[in-house]
Amino acid sequence: MDQPTVTLTQRQAYQFEHHYAPELPVLLADEPPPIGAGLGPDPVQLLASAVGNCLSASLWFACQKYKDDPSPLRTEVKVLVARNERGRNRVQELVVDLHLGRPAGELGHIQRVLDTFEDFCTVTQSVASAITVTLRVLDSTGAVLKG
């Protein structure tokens, strides 16, 4: 695996351009009002996006190994931010609901996938050592398959 590099360049105040690879679009991040202008996701939202994206991609990959298609996936990440003992805001928990686009019965190997996919999620497994990550996986009928 390549060693990813991101370069952040301040546009103004709390707005930062995130430059990935030359062929990728630049992402603008900003703090919400009243601190920033809210013109892009803030760092907490970027963290939530990274965890949600990694879990979604990991589940997708695991399903593809068994020729199962859970599309379309939809993932919601709720973030609990609270003050720590020193009065500083910290991300305390990420609550992830990963919704499959099909009923579980249409996915022949879903239990195998559910038993393993989390362990292959680089970002979530790294973050989970410091922040509680609570995960539920639901199928398209709303049945809770994991969590």
C-alpha positions in Angstrom: 0.0 0.0 0.0 1.3 3.5 -0.9 1.9 5.9 1.9 -1.0 8.5 1.5 -0.1 12.1 1.5 -2.5 15.1 1.9 -1.4 18.7 1.7 -3.6 21.3 3.4 -3.3 24.9 2.2 -5.1 27.7 4.0 -7.5 29.6 1.7 -8.6 32.1 4.4 -9.4 32.0 8.1 -10.6 28.5 8.9 -10.9 27.3 5.3 -8.4 24.8 4.1 -8.0 23.2 0.7 -7.1 19.5 1.0 -4.9 18.4 -1.9 -4.7 14.7 -2.5 -3.3 13.5 -5.8 -3.0 15.8 -8.9 -5.8 13.9 -10.7 -8.2 14.3 -7.7 -10.4 17.3 -7.0 -9.5 19.6 -4.2 -11.7 19.3 -1.1 -12.5 22.5 0.8 -13.0 22.1 4.6 -14.2 24.9 6.9 -15.5 25.3 10.4 -19.2 26.0 10.8 -20.5 29.4 11.8 -19.9 31.4 13.9 -16.2 30.5 13.7 -16.0 29.8 10.0 -18.3 30.2 7.0 -19.4 26.5 6.8 -18.4 26.3 3.1 -17.2 22.7 3.5 -17.1 19.8 5.9 -15.4 20.4 9.2 -12.7 18.1 10.7 -15.2 16.2 12.8 -17.3 15.5 9.7 -14.2 14.5 7.8 -13.3 12.0 10.5 -16.9 10.6 10.4 -16.7 10.4 6.6 -13.4 8.5 6.7 -14.8 5.9 9.2 -18.1 5.5 7.3 -16.4 5.3 3.9 -13.9 2.7 5.1 -16.6 0.5 6.7 -18.7 0.7 3.5 -15.8 -0.1 1.2 -14.7 -3.0 3.4 -18.2 -4.5 3.5 -18.5 -4.0 -0.3 -15.1 -5.7 -0.9 -16.0 -8.6 1.4 -19.4 -9.1 -0.4 -17.6 -9.0 -3.8 -15.3 -11.9 -2.8 -18.4 -14.0 -2.5 -20.1 -12.6 -5.6 -22.8 -11.0 -3.5 -24.1 -7.5 -4.4 -25.4 -5.5 -1.4 -25.9 -2.4 -3.6 -26.9 0.3 -3.1 -25.1 0.8 0.3 -26.0 3.8 2.5 -24.1 4.6 5.6 -25.0 7.1 8.3 -22.4 8.2 10.9 -23.6 10.1 14.0 -20.9 11.8 16.0 -21.1 12.4 19.8 -18.9 15.3 20.7 -18.6 16.1 24.4 -16.3 18.0 26.8 -13.5 16.0 28.4 -12.3 16.4 32.0 -10.4 19.5 31.0 -13.4 21.1 29.3 -12.2 20.5 25.8 -14.5 19.2 23.0 -13.6 15.7 22.0 -15.1 13.1 19.7 -16.4 10.5 22.2 -18.3 8.1 19.9 -19.1 7.4 16.3 -22.4 5.6 15.8 -22.5 3.9 12.4 -25.5 2.5 10.7 -24.6 0.7 7.5 -27.7 0.0 5.4 -27.6 -2.7 2.7 -29.6 -2.2 -0.5 -31.0 -5.7 -0.4 -32.7 -8.1 2.0 -30.2 -10.3 3.8 -31.9 -13.4 2.3 -30.6 -12.3 -1.2 -27.0 -12.3 0.0 -25.8 -15.9 0.2 -22.7 -15.2 2.3 -23.8 -12.3 4.4 -23.0 -13.9 7.8 -19.4 -14.6 6.7 -19.1 -11.0 5.5 -20.5 -9.7 8.8 -18.1 -11.8 10.8 -15.0 -10.4 9.1 -15.3 -7.2 7.2 -14.8 -4.8 10.2 -11.4 -6.3 10.9 -10.2 -5.2 7.4 -11.2 -1.6 7.8 -7.9 0.3 8.2 -9.4 3.6 9.4 -12.0 2.3 11.8 -9.6 -0.2 13.4 -7.1 2.6 13.9 -9.6 5.1 15.2 -11.4 2.6 17.5 -8.4 2.4 19.8 -9.1 5.9 20.9 -12.8 6.6 20.1 -15.7 4.2 20.6 -17.2 3.1 17.3 -20.6 1.5 17.5 -21.7 -0.3 14.4 -25.0 -1.7 13.2 -25.6 -3.3 9.8 -29.2 -3.4 8.6 -30.6 -4.9 5.4 -33.1 -3.2 3.1 -36.1 -4.4 5.2 -34.6 -2.7 8.3 -33.7 -6.0 10.0 -30.6 -5.5 12.2 -28.0 -8.1 11.1 -25.2 -6.9 13.3 -25.0 -4.6 16.3 
